[in-house]
Amino acid sequence: MKDLTVGTQLKTLLPSPLASEQPQGSGFAELLGEALSRTNQSQLEADQAAIALQSGEAENLHDVMLAMEEADISMRLLVQMRNKVTEAYKEIMNMQV
């Protein structure tokens, strides 16, 4: 009878596994989606700035070049993230179970 009460007490003290599985922040897929969205937005802004410069609406070449470089850097970062994720996936798939 004593073992039952100790087991019951332990169950009340320990958190249930289902309760701890709930995500507390954004998931990995959401982070990648946000990075992709930000990269796409910077690409669109750079395109709009270049079109505005070509049509004569914008006169500041410096701002256009900054927008284009920002878009380029964000694209490079996204490509590197993709490469690292692919590399990690291949490494996991090659693991012996």
TORZAKOL-270174 format. One record per atom (N, C-alpha, C): residue in three letters; x negated, y negated, z negated. Coordinates in steps of 0.2 Angstrom, whole numbers, padded with zeros to 4 digits, always signed. Layout:
AlaXYZ;...
This chain:
Met-0004+0006+0000;Met+0000+0000+0000;Met-0004-0006+0000;Lys-0010-0006-0003;Lys-0014-0012-0004;Lys-0017-0013+0003;Asp-0019-0008+0008;Asp-0021-0009+0014;Asp-0016-0013+0019;Leu-0010-0012+0018;Leu-0005-0015+0022;Leu-0005-0023+0020;Thr-0005-0025+0014;Thr-0005-0032+0012;Thr-0011-0035+0015;Val-0017-0032+0014;Val-0023-0035+0017;Val-0023-0036+0024;Gly-0020-0031+0028;Gly-0019-0032+0035;Gly-0014-0037+0037;Thr-0009-0038+0033;Thr-0004-0043+0034;Thr-0007-0050+0033;Gln-0011-0050+0028;Gln-0014-0057+0026;Gln-0019-0059+0032;Leu-0023-0054+0034;Leu-0028-0055+0040;Leu-0024-0057+0046;Lys-0018-0054+0048;Lys-0015-0056+0054;Lys-0012-0064+0053;Thr-0010-0066+0047;Thr-0008-0073+0046;Thr-0014-0078+0046;Leu-0020-0075+0044;Leu-0025-0080+0044;Leu-0029-0081+0051;Leu-0029-0075+0055;Leu-0032-0076+0062;Leu-0027-0078+0067;Pro-0029-0082+0072;Pro-0025-0085+0077;Pro-0023-0079+0082;Ser-0017-0080+0084;Ser-0015-0074+0089;Ser-0019-0076+0096;Pro-0021-0070+0099;Pro-0024-0071+0106;Pro-0020-0075+0111;Leu-0014-0074+0111;Leu-0010-0078+0116;Leu-0010-0085+0115;Ala-0010-0087+0109;Ala-0010-0095+0107;Ala-0016-0098+0109;Ser-0022-0095+0109;Ser-0028-0098+0111;Ser-0030-0098+0118;Glu-0026-0094+0122;Glu-0027-0094+0129;Glu-0024-0100+0133;Gln-0020-0104+0130;Gln-0018-0110+0133;Gln-0023-0115+0135;Pro-0023-0117+0141;Pro-0029-0122+0143;Pro-0028-0129+0139;Gln-0034-0131+0137;Gln-0033-0137+0133;Gln-0035-0143+0138;Gly-0038-0142+0143;Gly-0039-0148+0148;Gly-0038-0146+0155;Ser-0040-0150+0160;Ser-0039-0148+0167;Ser-0044-0142+0168;Gly-0041-0138+0173;Gly-0044-0132+0175;Gly-0050-0134+0180;Phe-0054-0129+0182;Phe-0059-0129+0187;Phe-0056-0131+0194;Ala-0051-0128+0196;Ala-0048-0129+0202;Ala-0045-0136+0202;Glu-0042-0139+0197;Glu-0040-0146+0197;Glu-0046-0151+0198;Leu-0052-0149+0194;Leu-0058-0153+0195;Leu-0060-0154+0202;Leu-0060-0148+0205;Leu-0062-0148+0212;Leu-0058-0151+0217;Gly-0051-0151+0215;Gly-0046-0154+0219;Gly-0047-0162+0219;Glu-0048-0164+0212;Glu-0049-0171+0211;Glu-0055-0174+0215;Ala-0061-0170+0215;Ala-0067-0172+0218;Ala-0066-0172+0226;Leu-0062-0167+0228;Leu-0060-0167+0235;Leu-0056-0173+0237;Ser-0051-0175+0233;Ser-0047-0181+0234;Ser-0051-0187+0234;Arg-0055-0188+0229;Arg-0059-0194+0229;Arg-0064-0195+0235;Thr-0067-0189+0237;Thr-0071-0189+0243;Thr-0067-0191+0249;Asn-0061-0189+0250;Asn-0057-0190+0255;Asn-0055-0198+0255;Gln-0054-0200+0249;Gln-0052-0207+0249;Gln-0058-0212+0250;Ser-0064-0210+0248;Ser-0069-0214+0250;Ser-0071-0214+0257;Gln-0070-0208+0260;Gln-0071-0208+0268;Gln-0066-0212+0271;Leu-0059-0212+0269;Leu-0054-0216+0272;Leu-0056-0224+0271;Glu-0058-0226+0265;Glu-0060-0233+0264;Glu-0066-0235+0268;Ala-0071-0231+0269;Ala-0076-0232+0274;Ala-0074-0233+0281;Asp-0070-0229+0283;Asp-0067-0229+0290;Asp-0063-0236+0291;Gln-0059-0237+0286;Gln-0055-0244+0286;Gln-0060-0250+0286;Ala-0065-0250+0282;Ala-0070-0255+0282;Ala-0073-0256+0289;Ala-0075-0250+0292;Ala-0079-0250+0298;Ala-0074-0253+0304;Ile-0068-0251+0304;Ile-0063-0253+0309;Ile-0062-0261+0308;Ala-0061-0263+0302;Ala-0060-0270+0300;Ala-0066-0274+0303;Leu-0072-0272+0302;Leu-0078-0275+0304;Leu-0078-0276+0312;Gln-0076-0270+0315;Gln-0076-0270+0322;Gln-0071-0275+0325;Ser-0065-0275+0322;Ser-0060-0279+0325;Ser-0061-0287+0323;Gly-0066-0288+0318;Gly-0067-0295+0317;Gly-0063-0297+0310;Glu-0060-0293+0307;Glu-0056-0295+0301;Glu-0061-0295+0295;Ala-0066-0291+0295;Ala-0071-0292+0290;Ala-0077-0294+0293;Glu-0081-0299+0289;Glu-0087-0302+0292;Glu-0093-0300+0288;Asn-0092-0296+0282;Asn-0097-0295+0278;Asn-0100-0287+0279;Leu-0105-0287+0283;Leu-0108-0281+0285;Leu-0110-0277+0278;His-0113-0280+0273;His-0115-0277+0267;His-0110-0273+0264;Asp-0104-0276+0263;Asp-0098-0272+0260;Asp-0097-0266+0264;Val-0097-0266+0271;Val-0095-0260+0275;Val-0100-0255+0274;Met-0107-0257+0274;Met-0112-0252+0273;Met-0112-0249+0266;Leu-0110-0253+0261;Leu-0109-0250+0254;Leu-0104-0245+0254;Ala-0098-0246+0258;Ala-0093-0241+0258;Ala-0095-0235+0262;Met-0098-0236+0267;Met-0101-0230+0271;Met-0106-0226+0267;Glu-0110-0229+0264;Glu-0115-0225+0260;Glu-0112-0222+0254;Glu-0107-0225+0251;Glu-0103-0222+0245;Glu-0100-0216+0248;Ala-0097-0216+0254;Ala-0093-0210+0257;Ala-0098-0205+0258;Asp-0104-0207+0261;Asp-0109-0202+0263;Asp-0112-0198+0256;Ile-0113-0202+0251;Ile-0115-0199+0245;Ile-0110-0194+0242;Ser-0104-0196+0242;Ser-0099-0192+0239;Ser-0098-0186+0243;Met-0099-0186+0250;Met-0098-0180+0254;Met-0104-0175+0253;Arg-0110-0178+0252;Arg-0116-0174+0250;Arg-0115-0170+0244;Leu-0112-0174+0239;Leu-0111-0171+0232;Leu-0106-0165+0233;Leu-0101-0166+0237;Leu-0095-0161+0237;Leu-0098-0155+0241;Val-0102-0156+0246;Val-0106-0151+0249;Val-0110-0147+0245;Gln-0114-0150+0240;Gln-0118-0147+0236;Gln-0114-0143+0231;Met-0108-0146+0228;Met-0104-0142+0224;Met-0101-0136+0227;Arg-0099-0136+0233;Arg-0097-0130+0237;Arg-0103-0125+0237;Asn-0109-0127+0239;Asn-0114-0123+0239;Asn-0116-0119+0233;Lys-0115-0123+0227;Lys-0117-0120+0221;Lys-0111-0115+0219;Val-0105-0117+0220;Val-0099-0112+0219;Val-0100-0106+0223;Thr-0102-0107+0229;Thr-0102-0101+0234;Thr-0108-0096+0231;Glu-0114-0099+0229;Glu-0119-0096+0227;Glu-0118-0092+0220;Ala-0114-0095+0216;Ala-0112-0092+0210;Ala-0107-0086+0211;Tyr-0103-0087+0216;Tyr-0098-0082+0218;Tyr-0102-0076+0220;Lys-0107-0077+0225;Lys-0111-0071+0227;Lys-0115-0068+0222;Glu-0117-0072+0217;Glu-0121-0069+0212;Glu-0117-0064+0207;Ile-0110-0067+0206;Ile-0106-0063+0202;Ile-0104-0056+0206;Met-0103-0057+0212;Met-0101-0051+0216;Met-0106-0046+0217;Asn-0113-0048+0216;Asn-0118-0043+0216;Asn-0120-0040+0210;Met-0116-0042+0204;Met-0118-0039+0198;Met-0115-0032+0198;Gln-0119-0028+0194;Gln-0118-0021+0193;Gln-0113-0021+0187;Val-0108-0017+0188;Val-0103-0016+0182;Val-0104-0009+0179;
